[in-house]
Amino acid sequence: MQRQYHAWHSPALNRTMELLIFGHAGAPVLVFPTSHGRFYEYEDRGMVAALGHHLEQGWIQLVCVDSVYSESWYNYGADADARMWREEQYEHYLITEVLPLVRHLNPNPFLMATGCSFGASEAVIFTLRHPGFVRRVIGLSGLYDLKRFFTSYTQGVYFHNPVDFVPNLNDPWTIDRLRETDIILVTGRDDPSAWSNELLSSQLWAKGIGNALRVWDGWCHDWPYWQRMIVQYIGGHD
């Protein structure tokens, strides 16, 4: 299996960022790490191995990015809008630095995004905030109401909190692009964040944006479950 390491000083973030790319061809998959994970977590936790057949066949190519969670979502000592501005800089890094690299290495236009736990939250937020980039998003055990991360509710928080901004989507172009996106939300019935998956799914349907909500029996918030989930849904919802 082809494995590539890339690192550079990001102009958008003014810091060095690293990533790993697995596979030689196929649809690129942007992989976001969990809360305290790094760009190598997907490999360390057996997710790359779980998708080994897909990678070897050239069906997909994993792009495992790093995060700035400690400078944004988990930077509790900073102002809420400053934290969300850092998140916007991170999205700018993805769009203007990571995706051009991906397109240079791989001409396949079908971009996917995924993540587990908080990585799922990030993948879904990125997809919803930047319609037209991602063709399929697979959120595994994500939380989609993130207000509990903040002591104050600001405009910056609103625009990064899916269950708040989705009900107010009204731009026809945005809604049409999201209707073209394969949105898959997977969670465990006993996962404490399951309610937010159900709420976001219903809000999307209310806007005519189809999505697949898949609720598995049990808690399902751990790597062995996520390995099974990603294999099942990487090709689309069942």
RONUBA-997030 format. One record per residue (C-alpha): residue number from 0; residue in three letters; chain; x, y, z. Coordinates in Angstrom, 3 decimals. Each point is the difference from the previous one (the first is absolute). Example, Ala and Ser with C-alpha at 12.3 -4.5 7.8 and 13.67 -1.06 7.14 Angstrom:
SEPA  kolza  loba  kefi         x         y         z
SEPA      0   ALA     A    12.300    -4.500     7.800
SEPA      1   SER     A     1.370     3.440    -0.660
***
This chain:
SEPA  kolza  loba  kefi         x         y         z
SEPA      0   MET     A     0.000     0.000     0.000
SEPA      1   GLN     A     1.346     3.424    -0.941
SEPA      2   ARG     A     0.619     2.295     3.002
SEPA      3   GLN     A     1.065     3.634    -0.346
SEPA      4   TYR     A     0.977     2.490     2.712
SEPA      5   HIS     A    -0.315     3.724    -0.681
SEPA      6   ALA     A     0.824     3.004     2.188
SEPA      7   TRP     A     0.315     3.718    -0.695
SEPA      8   HIS     A    -0.320     3.359     1.683
SEPA      9   SER     A    -3.614     1.003    -0.537
SEPA     10   PRO     A    -0.539     3.651    -1.013
SEPA     11   ALA     A    -3.624    -0.230     1.138
SEPA     12   LEU     A     0.902    -1.193     3.507
SEPA     13   ASN     A     3.556     1.358     0.339
SEPA     14   ARG     A     1.223    -3.323     1.335
SEPA     15   THR     A     1.269    -3.306    -1.330
SEPA     16   MET     A    -2.716    -2.476    -0.910
SEPA     17   GLU     A     0.451    -3.707    -0.767
SEPA     18   LEU     A    -2.084    -2.625    -1.761
SEPA     19   LEU     A     0.134    -3.571    -1.266
SEPA     20   ILE     A    -1.368    -1.317    -3.286
SEPA     21   PHE     A    -0.787    -3.699    -0.450
SEPA     22   GLY     A    -0.728    -1.640    -3.341
SEPA     23   HIS     A     0.965     0.636    -3.595
SEPA     24   ALA     A    -3.327     0.882    -1.650
SEPA     25   GLY     A    -3.754     0.198     0.420
SEPA     26   ALA     A    -2.333     2.470     1.651
SEPA     27   PRO     A     1.918     2.172     2.488
SEPA     28   VAL     A    -1.300    -0.176     3.567
SEPA     29   LEU     A     0.772     2.882     2.365
SEPA     30   VAL     A     0.387    -1.569     3.466
SEPA     31   PHE     A    -0.293     2.171     3.130
SEPA     32   PRO     A     1.455    -1.246     3.316
SEPA     33   THR     A    -1.858    -0.364     3.305
SEPA     34   SER     A     0.166     2.617     2.767
SEPA     35   HIS     A     3.568    -0.682     1.100
SEPA     36   GLY     A     1.104    -2.011    -3.021
SEPA     37   ARG     A     2.632     0.842    -2.571
SEPA     38   PHE     A     0.415    -0.576    -3.720
SEPA     39   TYR     A     1.453    -3.470     0.649
SEPA     40   GLU     A    -2.901    -1.141     2.219
SEPA     41   TYR     A    -1.991    -1.629    -2.815
SEPA     42   GLU     A     2.953    -2.243    -0.742
SEPA     43   ASP     A     0.801    -0.724     3.652
SEPA     44   ARG     A    -3.602    -0.924     0.820
SEPA     45   GLY     A    -0.377    -2.552    -2.782
SEPA     46   MET     A    -2.284     2.026    -2.259
SEPA     47   VAL     A     2.448     0.003    -2.915
SEPA     48   ALA     A     0.403    -3.768     0.357
SEPA     49   ALA     A    -3.791    -0.423     0.087
SEPA     50   LEU     A    -0.167     1.765    -3.371
SEPA     51   GLY     A     3.030    -1.864    -1.348
SEPA     52   HIS     A    -1.878    -1.799    -2.774
SEPA     53   HIS     A    -1.579     3.245    -1.228
SEPA     54   LEU     A     3.409     1.665    -0.016
SEPA     55   GLU     A     1.785    -2.828    -1.764
SEPA     56   GLN     A    -2.700    -0.143    -2.680
SEPA     57   GLY     A     0.405     3.726    -0.655
SEPA     58   TRP     A    -3.583     0.801     0.963
SEPA     59   ILE     A     0.872     2.660     2.593
SEPA     60   GLN     A     2.939     2.090     1.184
SEPA     61   LEU     A     0.091     1.117     3.649
SEPA     62   VAL     A     1.234     3.503     0.823
SEPA     63   CYS     A     0.496     0.057     3.779
SEPA     64   VAL     A     0.356     3.597     1.131
SEPA     65   ASP     A     1.075     1.486     3.306
SEPA     66   SER     A    -2.188     2.404     1.975
SEPA     67   VAL     A     0.206     3.225     2.004
SEPA     68   TYR     A    -2.664    -1.053     2.515
SEPA     69   SER     A     2.145     1.095     2.952
SEPA     70   GLU     A     0.113     3.488    -1.524
SEPA     71   SER     A    -3.693     0.165    -0.889
SEPA     72   TRP     A    -2.682    -2.271     1.443
SEPA     73   TYR     A     1.978    -1.007     3.095
SEPA     74   ASN     A     1.718     3.342     0.635
SEPA     75   TYR     A    -2.271     0.792     2.932
SEPA     76   GLY     A     2.085     2.944     1.180
SEPA     77   ALA     A    -0.577     2.014    -3.179
SEPA     78   ASP     A    -2.952     2.079    -1.182
SEPA     79   ALA     A    -2.670    -2.003    -1.852
SEPA     80   ASP     A     0.262     1.980    -3.225
SEPA     81   ALA     A     3.805    -0.181     0.057
SEPA     82   ARG     A    -0.254    -3.774     0.295
SEPA     83   MET     A    -2.405    -0.173    -2.931
SEPA     84   TRP     A     2.224     2.335    -2.032
SEPA     85   ARG     A     2.791    -2.543     0.500
SEPA     86   GLU     A    -2.398    -2.646    -1.272
SEPA     87   GLU     A    -0.688     2.121    -3.091
SEPA     88   GLN     A     3.742     0.268    -0.602
SEPA     89   TYR     A     0.172    -3.786     0.238
SEPA     90   GLU     A    -2.745    -0.362    -2.614
SEPA     91   HIS     A     1.911     2.455    -2.192
SEPA     92   TYR     A     3.080    -2.219     0.398
SEPA     93   LEU     A    -2.001    -3.006    -1.157
SEPA     94   ILE     A    -1.486     1.771    -3.023
SEPA     95   THR     A     3.037     1.949    -1.197
SEPA     96   GLU     A     2.845    -2.342     0.978
SEPA     97   VAL     A    -1.136    -3.585     0.603
SEPA     98   LEU     A    -2.553    -0.361    -2.786
SEPA     99   PRO     A     2.313     1.422    -2.696
SEPA    100   LEU     A     2.621    -2.571     1.054
SEPA    101   VAL     A    -2.602    -2.755    -0.184
SEPA    102   ARG     A    -1.112     1.103    -3.459
SEPA    103   HIS     A     3.604     0.204    -1.175
SEPA    104   LEU     A     0.633    -3.583     1.091
SEPA    105   ASN     A    -3.392    -1.437    -0.885
SEPA    106   PRO     A    -2.349     1.214    -2.786
SEPA    107   ASN     A    -3.026    -1.893     1.385
SEPA    108   PRO     A    -2.640     2.714     0.645
SEPA    109   PHE     A    -2.115    -2.001     2.485
SEPA    110   LEU     A     1.203     1.409     3.341
SEPA    111   MET     A    -1.220    -1.652     3.191
SEPA    112   ALA     A     0.386     1.065     3.626
SEPA    113   THR     A    -0.221    -2.064     3.156
SEPA    114   GLY     A     1.010    -0.189     3.623
SEPA    115   CYS     A    -0.786    -1.728     3.262
SEPA    116   SER     A    -1.440     1.726     3.083
SEPA    117   PHE     A     1.141     3.643    -0.170
SEPA    118   GLY     A     1.574    -0.741    -3.380
SEPA    119   ALA     A    -3.518    -0.770    -1.224
SEPA    120   SER     A    -1.206     3.354     1.313
SEPA    121   GLU     A     2.806     1.753    -1.866
SEPA    122   ALA     A    -0.627    -1.932    -3.224
SEPA    123   VAL     A    -3.715     0.824     0.014
SEPA    124   ILE     A     0.562     3.655     0.931
SEPA    125   PHE     A     2.512     0.406    -2.825
SEPA    126   THR     A    -2.392    -1.637    -2.478
SEPA    127   LEU     A    -2.989     2.118     1.008
SEPA    128   ARG     A     1.941     3.263     0.154
SEPA    129   HIS     A     1.681    -0.494    -3.375
SEPA    130   PRO     A    -2.583    -1.655    -2.261
SEPA    131   GLY     A     1.250    -1.319    -3.301
SEPA    132   PHE     A     3.413    -1.183     1.189
SEPA    133   VAL     A    -1.005    -3.292     1.635
SEPA    134   ARG     A    -2.075    -2.546    -1.911
SEPA    135   ARG     A    -0.447    -2.464     2.867
SEPA    136   VAL     A     0.422     0.567     3.733
SEPA    137   ILE     A    -0.032    -2.839     2.530
SEPA    138   GLY     A    -0.315     1.130     3.611
SEPA    139   LEU     A     0.649    -2.803     2.486
SEPA    140   SER     A    -1.256     0.733     3.548
SEPA    141   GLY     A     0.152     3.770    -0.406
SEPA    142   LEU     A    -1.482     2.790     2.114
SEPA    143   TYR     A    -1.753     2.730    -1.983
SEPA    144   ASP     A    -1.012     2.423     2.744
SEPA    145   LEU     A     3.268     1.433     1.311
SEPA    146   LYS     A    -1.274     2.871     2.152
SEPA    147   ARG     A     1.167    -1.777     3.149
SEPA    148   PHE     A     3.582     0.816    -1.034
SEPA    149   PHE     A    -0.678     3.693     0.658
SEPA    150   THR     A    -1.063     2.189     2.913
SEPA    151   SER     A    -1.371     2.677    -2.348
SEPA    152   TYR     A    -2.040    -0.272    -3.173
SEPA    153   THR     A     1.360     2.126    -2.825
SEPA    154   GLN     A    -0.392     0.372    -3.741
SEPA    155   GLY     A     3.142    -2.080    -0.498
SEPA    156   VAL     A    -1.450    -2.842     2.066
SEPA    157   TYR     A    -3.296     0.151    -1.902
SEPA    158   PHE     A     1.651    -0.373    -3.405
SEPA    159   HIS     A     1.934    -3.088     1.132
SEPA    160   ASN     A    -2.871    -1.728     1.807
SEPA    161   PRO     A    -1.947    -2.175    -2.473
SEPA    162   VAL     A    -3.253    -0.368     1.935
SEPA    163   ASP     A    -0.201     3.797     0.219
SEPA    164   PHE     A     0.891     1.098    -3.534
SEPA    165   VAL     A    -1.567    -2.837    -2.029
SEPA    166   PRO     A    -3.632     1.006     0.812
SEPA    167   ASN     A     0.773     3.482    -1.364
SEPA    168   LEU     A     1.535    -1.086    -3.306
SEPA    169   ASN     A    -1.878     1.764    -2.791
SEPA    170   ASP     A     2.463     0.582    -2.833
SEPA    171   PRO     A    -1.208    -2.121    -2.940
SEPA    172   TRP     A     3.520    -0.691    -1.307
SEPA    173   THR     A     1.171    -1.210     3.429
SEPA    174   ILE     A    -3.033    -2.220     0.479
SEPA    175   ASP     A     0.330    -1.462    -3.504
SEPA    176   ARG     A     3.689    -0.843     0.586
SEPA    177   LEU     A    -0.813    -1.698     3.288
SEPA    178   ARG     A    -2.808    -1.942    -1.666
SEPA    179   GLU     A     2.663    -1.369    -2.346
SEPA    180   THR     A     2.127    -1.115     2.961
SEPA    181   ASP     A    -0.245    -3.507     1.444
SEPA    182   ILE     A    -0.335     0.752     3.731
SEPA    183   ILE     A     0.328    -3.016     2.293
SEPA    184   LEU     A    -0.351     0.351     3.784
SEPA    185   VAL     A     0.781    -3.142     2.000
SEPA    186   THR     A    -0.320    -0.320     3.764
SEPA    187   GLY     A    -0.782    -2.457     2.774
SEPA    188   ARG     A    -3.432     0.000     1.563
SEPA    189   ASP     A     1.565     0.394     3.460
SEPA    190   ASP     A     2.585     2.585    -1.057
SEPA    191   PRO     A    -0.559     3.210     2.043
SEPA    192   SER     A     0.249     1.987    -3.252
SEPA    193   ALA     A    -2.557    -2.094    -1.906
SEPA    194   TRP     A    -2.715     2.617     0.520
SEPA    195   SER     A     2.027     2.596    -1.930
SEPA    196   ASN     A     0.290    -2.391    -2.969
SEPA    197   GLU     A    -3.755    -0.478     0.001
SEPA    198   LEU     A    -0.617     3.750     0.307
SEPA    199   LEU     A     2.401     0.954    -2.794
SEPA    200   SER     A    -1.407    -2.713    -2.265
SEPA    201   SER     A    -3.546     1.293     0.491
SEPA    202   GLN     A     1.108     3.609    -0.563
SEPA    203   LEU     A     1.657    -0.942    -3.280
SEPA    204   TRP     A    -3.077    -1.900    -1.166
SEPA    205   ALA     A    -2.129     3.061     0.866
SEPA    206   LYS     A     2.101     1.921    -2.534
SEPA    207   GLY     A    -0.443    -2.731    -2.603
SEPA    208   ILE     A     3.593    -1.138     0.508
SEPA    209   GLY     A     0.001    -3.780    -0.015
SEPA    210   ASN     A     2.256    -1.870     2.380
SEPA    211   ALA     A     0.462    -3.458     1.453
SEPA    212   LEU     A    -0.259    -0.293     3.783
SEPA    213   ARG     A     1.208    -3.392     1.166
SEPA    214   VAL     A    -0.441    -0.868     3.677
SEPA    215   TRP     A     1.807    -3.126     1.171
SEPA    216   ASP     A    -0.986    -1.953     3.084
SEPA    217   GLY     A     2.045     0.780     3.101
SEPA    218   TRP     A     2.568     2.678     0.804
SEPA    219   CYS     A     2.273    -0.533    -3.014
SEPA    220   HIS     A     2.335     2.884     0.873
SEPA    221   ASP     A     3.361    -1.746    -0.424
SEPA    222   TRP     A     2.487    -1.029    -2.634
SEPA    223   PRO     A    -1.164    -3.600    -0.592
SEPA    224   TYR     A    -3.475     1.348    -0.853
SEPA    225   TRP     A     1.397     2.784    -2.170
SEPA    226   GLN     A     2.102    -2.502    -1.944
SEPA    227   ARG     A    -3.148    -1.916    -0.881
SEPA    228   MET     A    -1.996     3.156    -0.709
SEPA    229   ILE     A     2.480     1.559    -2.418
SEPA    230   VAL     A     0.289    -3.225    -2.004
SEPA    231   GLN     A    -3.781    -0.214    -0.215
SEPA    232   TYR     A    -0.641     3.615    -1.021
SEPA    233   ILE     A     3.099     1.094    -1.941
SEPA    234   GLY     A    -1.791    -1.002    -3.207
SEPA    235   GLY     A    -3.220     1.791     0.974
SEPA    236   HIS     A    -2.944    -0.665     2.274
SEPA    237   ASP     A    -1.651    -3.402     0.013
***
